């Protein structure tokens, strides 16, 4: 009898947890909808301008790092060549 009572109590606890989880998820979604109504979305021109800035920045950084890599690579090779000569 005690085993049955424990099983029912454990099952009821799981049911309450599941209902609590569903309730919390529902509240979260409602809060999310409310907050999304307060968001100010950027216009098309602003998105295009910031996208252009990001793309240009990426290419400039890539060129910079390529130049640094080339210079350092050549300098290191010269050091190794100088040390390798008998």
Order of alpha helices (4+ residues) and beta strands (2+ residues): alpha-alpha
